[in-house]
């Protein structure tokens, strides 16, 4: 898939999620919350593709040759929706959660820059691969910590059903369960 097509599909999906939020909830804060929630689910889908790929070429047909750019775009849109929702709904933020999210978003927005530097020959592949590992496992951890308190009932009024949160936490856990055996096999081969 070309970068242009991947970006276009990403924008169409995000716009579609906004339209669905308005159709289901009208022009309300609940619509913004639903749109934000499902935008996050879309970002999780894109992250799952990046996280579970055996090698970068595996995801080119799904997310183009610039998968970090597409994921950063989708998650950047999610961040804008989230910040708008927090402002409009006057929701109080939890400082330690913001700190972890800040680091995760920093990694998400740095990875496209590092990928470009690698492509230009201005970054060693070994250093880039280390950053991929840091990026993947830290962002995975943030996704895990996003749904764990929801399943435990510690974050009221976040929207979504209990079963939805259980399924998403299960998927995130399963992602790690699928990734780690492959990583361990690669280490044994070396």
N, C-alpha and C positions, 0 to 999 in steps of 0.2 A: 504494500500500500504506500502511496506517496505521502509525504509530510502534509501537503496541502489537503488531501482527502481526509487524513486522520484528524487534522485540526478542524476541518469543516464538519465531520461527523461528530466530533466532540462538542462543538458549538451547537449543532442541531439537537443533540441529546440534551444538553444543558437547557436550551430554550424550551424543548419539549417538556422537561421536568417542571419548568416554571409555569408553563401553560396548564399542565395537569394539576399543579398546586392551586392555581386560580380556579380551574373548573371545579375542583372538589371542595374548596374552602372559600371561594370568592376572593375579594381584595382585602384579606385579613392578615393578622399576625400569624394565625394558624397556617395559612397558605404559605407564608414565608418560611415558617418552621418546617413544614412538610417538604417544600422545595429544597431547603438546606439539608434536611435529613436524606432525601433521595439523591441529592447531588453527592453527598458523602458516600452513599452506597455505590454510585457510579465510579467515584474515585477509588473505592475499595476494589471494584472489578478491575480497573486499569492497573492498580497496584498488584493485584493477584497475578495478572499476566506477567508483569515485570518480575515479581518475586519468584514465581514458579518456573520460569524459563530455564532450560538447561544451559543455554548459551545465548548471547545477544541476537544472533541471526534467527533464532526460533520465534522472536516476537516481531520481526520486521513485517511479516505479512499481516499482523494484527494492528500494530501501532506505528508503522513506518520505521525508517532507519533512525528515527529520533524519538525513541519511546519516552525518555526522560522529559523531553519538551512537551509531549502530549499529556503526560501525567501531571506535570507542573501546571499546564494550562487548566486542566480539569480541576485540580485541587486548589489552584488560585481562584477560580470562579467560586468553588465551595467556600473558601476563606472569605471572600467578599460577601457572600450570602450569609455566612455565619456572623460576621461582624455587624452586618446590617440587622440581622435578627436580634443579636444581643443589644444593640442600641435601641431598636424600636420597642422591644419587649421589656426593656429596663431590667434585664436579667443580671443578677450578680455573678461575677466570675470567680472561679476558684484559682487562686494565684499559682499554686504548685502545678495545676493542670495547664495553666497558660505557659508556664516555663517549659514544660515538656513539649507542648505544642509549638512553641517558638523555635525550639531546636529542630523539631521535625520539619516544620515549614522552611527553616533555613536550609536544611539538607535537601528538601524537595526542590527549592529554587536554585541551589548551588549545583546540583547534578547536571542540569542542561549546560551550564557554563563549563563544567569540567569535561563533559562529553565533547563539546566544541573544541576545547583546548587539546584533547586527545586526538581528535580528527585533524587538527592543524599541526600536530606533532610537537605541541608545546607542553605536553604532560606525558610522563612515562606510563605505559600500560599497567605496570605493576602497581603504581600509586593509584591509578584510576580503579583498578580491581579492588584495592583495599577500601577505597571510598564507596564502591558499590556494596561491599559487605556491611560497612558501617551504616550506610543509607538503608539498605534492605532490612536489617535486623532492628535498627532503631525505629524506623517507621512502622514495622510490624508490631513492635512493642507498644507503640502509641495507639495503633488500631486495637490491639488487645486490651489496653487500659481504657480505651473508649467504651468498650462494651461490657467489660467485667463489672464495673459499678452499676451499670444499667440492669444486668442480670441479678445482681445482689440487691437491687432495690434502693441503692444509695443516692440515686439521682432522680428525684421525682420531677415530673413535668418536662421531661426531655422529648416526649412524643414517641410514637411507635409502641407496638405491643410487646409484652413480655416475651412471647414466643418468637417474635421477630428478632429480639435481642439475643435470645438463646441460640437461634439458628446462625446469626451473624458471628457470635462468639465461637460457636462450634466450627464455622467455616474458617475463621482466623486461626483457631487451634489446629485444624486439619491442614491448613497451609504449611504450618511449621512441621507437622508430622510428615508431610509429603516431601518437604525440602531437606530436612536433616539426614534421612537415609542416603539421599543422593550425594550430599556433601561428604558424608562419612565414607561412602564407596570411592569417591574421587581421591580422598586422602589415602585409602588403602592401596590404590593403584599406583600412587606416586612412590 
